[in-house]
Amino acid sequence: MSGLDTLVLAGGFPTPEEPLYAFTQGGAKVLLPLAGKPMLQWVLDALTDAPGVGRIVVVGLEEQVATATSHKVVAYAPNAGSLFRNGVAGLAKLRELGKLTPQVIMCSGDIPLINAEMVEWGIAQCPDPGVDLYHFDVPSAIMETRFPGSRRTFIHFANEDLAGGDFHIIAPDVVDRHADLWNDLLNNRKNALKQALRLGPMFFIKLALHRLRVEELERRALRGFGIHVRVIRSKYAELGMDVDKPVQLELCRRELEARAA
């Protein structure tokens, strides 16, 4: 199967204090029904239709409860307890099944508005296998124009506001390096200030004062940790429209019902 190996991270199980618990009641968020399909199926459909996507491993669900399907899915890996450990488990599963591609897509299972065109565009932005992490973010103007009232969280940089995306391309061995750093950054993915503090107090101060530029983060990652990061500003808001809140669930439901109609 040609195309990039892909991990679909599907391990979100909202707890009673989280907004989506009323809808999931302890079940997997990605299996919530949207316009006649589980949320995860919309993501798998987009990846399946994209020629640049090869083998897919779904991480965070047991196969017997994964009601979404694709002929590209070669394995399921159970929830390992955290986003970082799920990523490690997914890569291990791919390695069990054969040699990894030089780059691997990591895609969240809760971005149901993506389609194959967006996936192919994303792959085309990442031509250099020497880059350890292509990190996709959505500029605020693009997000708020496409999805007004979506209640997305933005990181306020010196010259731009960005919403974190949920589609990235990595060099697989980067996960094996600086495991503690990756674990901390992913555990604090919803808190940009804590992430900046992990990179150093100066970065925390500059981000808190909205004086930090994205290029400074890229340079710090390379010089301080030997990690070559490149931030991609997505022209598609859908790559960052994940479902964390009821308003986002309803927004995606309306969009997909309109698309199906």
Sine and cosine of phi, psi and omega as CSV:
sin_phi,cos_phi,sin_psi,cos_psi,sin_omega,cos_omega
0.00,0.00,0.87,-0.50,0.00,-1.00
-0.99,0.15,0.19,-0.98,-0.01,-1.00
0.98,-0.20,0.20,-0.98,-0.06,-1.00
-0.97,0.26,0.68,-0.73,0.18,-0.98
-0.86,0.51,0.55,-0.83,-0.13,-0.99
-0.66,-0.75,0.72,-0.70,0.16,-0.99
-0.96,-0.27,0.79,-0.61,0.13,-0.99
-0.96,-0.28,0.91,-0.41,-0.06,-1.00
-1.00,0.05,0.92,-0.38,-0.17,-0.99
-0.78,-0.62,0.51,0.86,-0.14,-0.99
-1.00,-0.09,0.29,0.96,-0.05,-1.00
-0.99,0.14,0.87,-0.49,0.05,-1.00
-0.82,-0.58,1.00,-0.06,-0.08,-1.00
-0.81,0.58,0.68,-0.73,0.04,-1.00
-1.00,-0.03,0.24,-0.97,-0.10,-0.99
-0.83,0.56,-0.44,0.90,-0.01,-1.00
-1.00,0.07,-0.06,1.00,-0.02,-1.00
-1.00,-0.08,0.50,-0.86,-0.14,-0.99
-0.87,0.49,-0.52,0.86,-0.08,-1.00
-1.00,0.03,-0.01,1.00,-0.02,-1.00
-0.87,0.50,-0.57,0.82,0.01,-1.00
-0.87,0.50,-0.42,0.91,-0.01,-1.00
-1.00,-0.07,-0.58,0.81,-0.08,-1.00
-1.00,-0.04,-0.48,0.88,-0.03,-1.00
0.77,0.64,0.68,0.73,0.06,-1.00
1.00,-0.06,-0.13,0.99,0.01,-1.00
-1.00,0.10,-0.02,-1.00,-0.03,-1.00
-0.96,0.27,0.75,-0.67,0.02,-1.00
-0.86,0.51,-0.64,0.77,-0.12,-0.99
-0.95,0.32,-0.14,0.99,0.04,-1.00
-0.99,-0.14,0.07,1.00,0.09,-1.00
-0.87,0.49,0.69,-0.73,-0.02,-1.00
-0.97,0.26,0.70,-0.71,0.05,-1.00
-0.68,-0.73,0.91,-0.41,0.06,-1.00
0.79,0.62,0.71,0.71,0.11,-0.99
1.00,0.03,0.02,1.00,0.01,-1.00
-0.68,-0.73,0.44,-0.90,0.20,-0.98
-0.89,0.46,0.53,-0.84,0.01,-1.00
-0.77,0.64,-0.69,0.73,-0.03,-1.00
-0.87,0.49,-0.54,0.84,-0.04,-1.00
-0.90,0.44,-0.59,0.81,0.05,-1.00
-0.88,0.47,-0.63,0.77,0.02,-1.00
-0.93,0.38,-0.72,0.70,0.00,-1.00
-0.90,0.43,-0.58,0.82,0.04,-1.00
-0.88,0.47,-0.69,0.73,0.00,-1.00
-0.89,0.45,-0.70,0.72,-0.01,-1.00
-0.93,0.37,-0.62,0.79,-0.01,-1.00
-0.91,0.42,-0.62,0.79,-0.03,-1.00
-0.99,0.17,-0.15,0.99,-0.02,-1.00
-1.00,0.01,0.89,-0.46,-0.02,-1.00
-0.86,0.51,-0.46,0.89,-0.04,-1.00
-0.98,0.21,-0.02,1.00,0.00,-1.00
-0.98,-0.21,0.76,-0.65,0.03,-1.00
-0.97,-0.24,-0.85,-0.53,-0.03,-1.00
-0.91,0.41,0.61,-0.79,0.04,-1.00
-0.85,-0.52,0.74,-0.67,0.20,-0.98
-0.90,-0.43,0.80,-0.60,0.06,-1.00
-1.00,-0.07,0.85,-0.53,-0.08,-1.00
-0.93,-0.37,0.77,-0.64,0.07,-1.00
0.90,-0.44,-0.10,0.99,0.00,-1.00
-0.75,-0.66,0.62,-0.78,0.19,-0.98
-0.96,0.27,0.57,-0.82,-0.07,-1.00
-0.85,0.52,-0.58,0.82,-0.08,-1.00
-0.94,0.34,-0.30,0.95,0.03,-1.00
-0.95,-0.32,-0.07,1.00,-0.02,-1.00
-0.99,0.13,0.99,-0.11,-0.07,-1.00
-0.99,0.15,-0.08,1.00,0.07,-1.00
-1.00,-0.06,0.59,-0.81,-0.11,-0.99
-0.70,-0.72,0.33,-0.95,0.12,-0.99
-0.26,-0.96,0.57,-0.82,0.04,-1.00
-0.94,0.33,-0.22,0.97,0.05,-1.00
-1.00,0.08,-0.25,0.97,0.01,-1.00
-0.95,0.30,0.88,-0.47,-0.04,-1.00
-0.97,-0.22,-0.25,0.97,-0.02,-1.00
-0.20,-0.98,0.33,-0.94,0.15,-0.99
-0.86,-0.51,0.55,-0.84,0.07,-1.00
-0.79,-0.61,0.75,-0.66,-0.05,-1.00
-0.92,0.39,0.29,-0.96,0.00,-1.00
-0.88,0.48,0.81,-0.58,-0.02,-1.00
-0.99,-0.11,-0.03,1.00,0.15,-0.99
0.95,-0.31,-0.27,0.96,0.06,-1.00
-0.41,-0.91,0.29,-0.96,-0.02,-1.00
-0.88,0.47,-0.68,0.73,0.00,-1.00
-0.90,0.44,-0.75,0.66,-0.02,-1.00
-0.91,0.42,-0.54,0.84,0.07,-1.00
-0.91,0.42,-0.65,0.76,0.06,-1.00
-0.88,0.47,-0.69,0.72,0.03,-1.00
-0.89,0.46,-0.69,0.72,-0.01,-1.00
-0.90,0.44,-0.63,0.78,0.01,-1.00
-0.91,0.41,-0.68,0.73,0.04,-1.00
-0.91,0.43,-0.62,0.78,0.03,-1.00
-0.89,0.46,-0.64,0.77,0.02,-1.00
-0.90,0.43,-0.67,0.74,0.05,-1.00
-0.88,0.47,-0.66,0.75,-0.01,-1.00
-0.90,0.44,-0.59,0.81,0.05,-1.00
-0.86,0.52,-0.52,0.86,-0.11,-0.99
-1.00,-0.07,0.02,1.00,0.01,-1.00
0.66,-0.75,0.09,-1.00,-0.05,-1.00
-0.89,0.46,0.69,-0.73,0.02,-1.00
-0.96,0.29,0.48,-0.88,0.17,-0.99
-0.95,0.33,0.41,-0.91,-0.05,-1.00
-0.86,0.51,-0.48,0.88,0.08,-1.00
-0.82,-0.57,0.55,-0.84,-0.01,-1.00
-0.78,-0.63,0.73,-0.68,0.09,-1.00
-0.99,0.17,0.71,-0.70,0.17,-0.99
-0.88,-0.47,0.89,-0.45,-0.14,-0.99
-0.78,-0.63,0.71,-0.70,0.06,-1.00
-0.96,0.28,0.57,-0.82,0.03,-1.00
-0.99,0.14,0.05,1.00,-0.05,-1.00
-0.90,-0.44,0.56,0.83,0.13,-0.99
-0.87,-0.49,0.95,0.32,-0.19,-0.98
-0.95,0.30,-0.12,0.99,-0.04,-1.00
-1.00,0.01,-0.03,1.00,0.02,-1.00
-0.95,0.31,0.37,-0.93,0.11,-0.99
-0.67,-0.75,0.04,-1.00,-0.09,-1.00
-0.89,0.46,-0.60,0.80,0.01,-1.00
-0.87,0.49,-0.67,0.74,0.01,-1.00
-0.92,0.40,-0.64,0.77,0.03,-1.00
-0.89,0.46,-0.72,0.70,0.00,-1.00
-0.90,0.43,-0.62,0.78,0.07,-1.00
-0.87,0.48,-0.70,0.71,0.00,-1.00
-0.87,0.49,-0.70,0.71,0.01,-1.00
-0.87,0.49,-0.64,0.77,-0.04,-1.00
-0.91,0.40,-0.35,0.94,0.01,-1.00
-0.99,0.17,-0.07,1.00,-0.17,-0.98
-0.81,-0.59,0.90,0.45,-0.12,-0.99
-0.99,0.16,-0.27,0.96,-0.17,-0.99
-0.98,-0.18,0.96,-0.29,0.02,-1.00
-0.93,0.38,-0.15,0.99,0.07,-1.00
-0.98,0.22,-0.21,0.98,0.09,-1.00
-0.99,0.15,0.78,-0.62,-0.03,-1.00
-0.96,0.28,-0.61,0.79,-0.05,-1.00
-0.57,-0.83,0.88,-0.48,0.22,-0.97
-1.00,-0.08,0.92,-0.39,-0.09,-1.00
-0.96,-0.28,0.89,-0.46,-0.04,-1.00
-1.00,-0.03,0.75,-0.67,0.07,-1.00
-0.73,-0.69,0.39,-0.92,-0.06,-1.00
-0.92,-0.40,0.87,-0.50,0.07,-1.00
-0.86,0.51,0.57,-0.82,-0.08,-1.00
-0.85,0.52,-0.61,0.79,-0.03,-1.00
-0.89,0.46,-0.63,0.78,0.01,-1.00
-0.94,0.35,-0.70,0.72,-0.01,-1.00
-0.90,0.44,-0.72,0.69,-0.11,-0.99
-0.97,0.24,-0.43,0.90,0.09,-1.00
-0.96,0.29,-0.68,0.73,-0.04,-1.00
-0.97,0.24,-0.65,0.76,-0.07,-1.00
-0.74,-0.67,0.94,0.33,0.03,-1.00
-0.89,0.46,0.67,-0.75,0.01,-1.00
0.98,0.22,0.29,0.96,-0.06,-1.00
-0.98,0.19,-0.21,0.98,0.04,-1.00
0.88,0.47,0.60,0.80,0.10,-0.99
-0.96,0.27,0.48,-0.88,0.05,-1.00
-1.00,-0.08,0.72,-0.69,-0.01,-1.00
-0.91,-0.42,0.58,-0.81,0.15,-0.99
-1.00,-0.04,0.79,-0.62,-0.11,-0.99
-0.99,-0.10,0.98,-0.20,0.06,-1.00
-1.00,-0.01,0.00,-1.00,-0.09,-1.00
-0.89,0.45,-0.60,0.80,-0.12,-0.99
-0.80,-0.60,0.15,0.99,-0.04,-1.00
-0.23,-0.97,0.39,-0.92,0.10,-1.00
-0.91,-0.42,0.76,-0.65,-0.08,-1.00
-0.79,-0.62,0.65,-0.76,0.16,-0.99
-0.99,-0.15,0.72,-0.69,-0.01,-1.00
-0.90,0.44,0.73,-0.69,0.03,-1.00
-0.99,0.10,0.08,-1.00,-0.04,-1.00
-0.78,-0.62,0.40,0.92,0.02,-1.00
-0.67,-0.74,0.87,-0.49,-0.04,-1.00
-0.65,-0.76,0.33,-0.94,0.07,-1.00
-0.80,-0.60,0.78,-0.63,-0.11,-0.99
-0.79,-0.61,0.38,-0.93,0.26,-0.97
-1.00,0.06,0.85,-0.53,-0.19,-0.98
-0.80,0.60,-0.61,0.79,-0.08,-1.00
-0.94,0.34,-0.22,0.98,0.01,-1.00
-0.91,0.42,-0.44,0.90,0.01,-1.00
-0.94,0.35,-0.50,0.87,0.00,-1.00
-0.97,0.23,-0.33,0.95,0.00,-1.00
-0.99,-0.10,0.64,-0.76,0.06,-1.00
0.82,0.58,0.75,0.67,-0.06,-1.00
-0.84,0.53,-0.64,0.77,-0.01,-1.00
-0.89,0.45,-0.63,0.77,0.02,-1.00
-0.90,0.44,-0.75,0.66,0.01,-1.00
-0.87,0.49,-0.65,0.76,0.00,-1.00
-0.87,0.49,-0.71,0.70,0.00,-1.00
-0.90,0.43,-0.70,0.71,-0.04,-1.00
-0.90,0.44,-0.66,0.75,-0.02,-1.00
-0.95,0.30,-0.61,0.79,0.04,-1.00
-0.90,0.44,-0.45,0.89,-0.01,-1.00
-0.95,-0.31,0.45,0.89,-0.10,-1.00
-0.89,0.45,-0.35,0.94,0.03,-1.00
-1.00,-0.06,0.05,1.00,-0.04,-1.00
-0.74,-0.67,1.00,-0.06,-0.08,-1.00
-0.89,0.45,-0.54,0.84,-0.02,-1.00
-0.92,0.40,-0.65,0.76,0.05,-1.00
-0.91,0.41,-0.61,0.79,0.06,-1.00
-0.89,0.46,-0.69,0.72,-0.01,-1.00
-0.90,0.43,-0.61,0.80,0.02,-1.00
-0.89,0.45,-0.58,0.81,0.03,-1.00
-0.90,0.44,-0.47,0.88,0.02,-1.00
-1.00,0.09,-0.22,0.98,0.03,-1.00
0.66,-0.75,0.52,-0.85,-0.07,-1.00
-0.88,0.48,-0.55,0.84,0.01,-1.00
-0.90,0.44,-0.60,0.80,0.02,-1.00
-0.93,0.36,-0.60,0.80,0.06,-1.00
-0.87,0.49,-0.74,0.68,-0.04,-1.00
-0.89,0.45,-0.72,0.69,-0.04,-1.00
-0.91,0.41,-0.62,0.78,0.03,-1.00
-0.93,0.36,-0.65,0.76,0.01,-1.00
-0.88,0.48,-0.52,0.85,0.00,-1.00
-1.00,-0.07,0.11,0.99,-0.01,-1.00
0.86,0.51,0.62,0.79,0.00,-1.00
-0.91,-0.41,0.04,1.00,-0.04,-1.00
-1.00,0.03,0.67,-0.74,0.07,-1.00
-0.96,-0.27,0.51,-0.86,-0.01,-1.00
-0.84,0.54,-0.63,0.78,-0.03,-1.00
-0.88,0.48,-0.51,0.86,0.05,-1.00
-0.92,0.39,-0.62,0.78,0.05,-1.00
-0.90,0.44,-0.67,0.74,0.02,-1.00
-0.87,0.49,-0.69,0.72,0.00,-1.00
-0.92,0.40,-0.64,0.76,-0.01,-1.00
-0.90,0.44,-0.67,0.74,0.00,-1.00
-0.88,0.48,-0.62,0.79,-0.04,-1.00
-0.97,0.24,-0.74,0.67,-0.08,-1.00
-0.96,0.27,-0.62,0.78,-0.09,-1.00
-1.00,0.09,-0.52,0.86,-0.12,-0.99
-0.79,-0.62,-0.08,1.00,-0.02,-1.00
0.95,0.32,0.43,0.90,-0.02,-1.00
-0.94,-0.33,0.87,-0.49,-0.02,-1.00
-1.00,0.04,0.97,-0.24,-0.02,-1.00
-0.94,-0.33,0.67,-0.74,0.12,-0.99
-0.76,-0.65,0.83,-0.55,0.01,-1.00
-1.00,0.05,0.79,-0.61,0.05,-1.00
-0.95,-0.30,0.84,-0.54,0.04,-1.00
-1.00,0.05,0.94,-0.33,-0.13,-0.99
-0.96,0.29,0.69,-0.72,0.12,-0.99
-1.00,0.09,-0.11,0.99,0.02,-1.00
-0.94,-0.33,0.91,-0.42,0.06,-1.00
-0.90,0.45,-0.45,0.89,-0.05,-1.00
-0.87,0.50,-0.45,0.89,0.01,-1.00
-0.94,0.34,-0.21,0.98,0.04,-1.00
-0.84,-0.54,0.16,0.99,-0.02,-1.00
-1.00,-0.06,0.97,0.24,0.06,-1.00
-1.00,0.05,0.26,-0.97,-0.09,-1.00
-0.96,-0.28,0.98,-0.19,0.05,-1.00
-0.89,-0.45,-0.35,0.94,-0.10,-0.99
-0.77,-0.64,0.40,-0.92,0.03,-1.00
-0.83,0.56,-0.60,0.80,-0.01,-1.00
-0.90,0.43,-0.57,0.82,0.03,-1.00
-0.96,0.28,-0.58,0.81,0.08,-1.00
-0.88,0.47,-0.71,0.70,0.00,-1.00
-0.92,0.39,-0.62,0.78,0.04,-1.00
-0.86,0.50,-0.73,0.68,0.00,-1.00
-0.92,0.40,-0.60,0.80,0.03,-1.00
-0.88,0.47,-0.71,0.71,0.01,-1.00
-0.89,0.46,-0.69,0.72,-0.01,-1.00
-0.87,0.48,-0.70,0.71,-0.08,-1.00
-0.96,0.28,-0.56,0.83,0.08,-1.00
-0.91,0.42,-0.62,0.79,0.05,-1.00
-0.92,0.39,-0.64,0.77,0.02,-1.00
-0.91,0.42,-0.68,0.73,0.00,-1.00
-0.91,0.42,-0.56,0.83,-0.03,-1.00
-0.96,0.29,0.00,0.00,0.00,0.00
